Amino acid sequence: MSLKTKKSETLETKRQNFNITPEQEAKLNWLQQAMGTPNIKETILRSLDVVFTLKSNLTRGNRLFVHTSKGEIRLLIPELESNSNEDWLYLVQRPHEWRKQLYIKGRKLLASTVWQDLIINEMSKEEAADNWNLPIAVIEEVISYGETYQDLIKLEAEEEAYRLKEKGVNGEF
């Protein structure tokens, strides 16, 4: 095997060269020390792995928490969480005390409500679109969202049932 063939079989790497401010350099040095990495390159690469892991978990509907001496608090990282709605054309986040599911734009209607209705009533996309007076594209996005965030939908349904029981509302949950 020639040297030329071996080279084409290996992963090619690309050199990155960019300027940083003294403040950014100080942060990198601090991070290198905190992470115990041997050099800045390794610090950046390990940090990239951490951010990738966090973002991929948040994308799947998971949440980050910090355990403090006073209990558990949700950790918000806006740089990672703010892009979560950019993948959805017809779904949006609405302010809510504890619910994190997305709603259909322009309506006070959870995407999961439409998704679950479609499944329970064994509707086609067209039937669901007609039933909810929504375009097929919205129904397709709702299906994708529901399949992607099943765990979040189930968790929030359990939370809602718990809160209703605490208020004395009886029913089949």
Sequence and secondary structure as in RCSB ss.txt:
>XXXX:A:sequence
MSLKTKKSETLETKRQNFNITPEQEAKLNWLQQAMGTPNIKETILRSLDVVFTLKSNLTRGNRLFVHTSKGEIRL
LIPELESNSNEDWLYLVQRPHEWRKQLYIKGRKLLASTVWQDLIINEMSKEEAADNWNLPIAVIEEVISYGETYQ
DLIKLEAEEEAYRLKEKGVNGEF
>XXXX:A:secstr
  HHHHHHHS           HHHHHHHHHHHHHHT SSHHHHHHHHHHHHHHHHHHHHTT  EEEEETTEEEEE
  HHHHGGGGTT SSEEE   SS   EEETTSS BHHHHHHHHHHTT  HHHHHHHHT  HHHHHHHHHHHHHTH
HHHHHHHHHHHHHHHHTT     
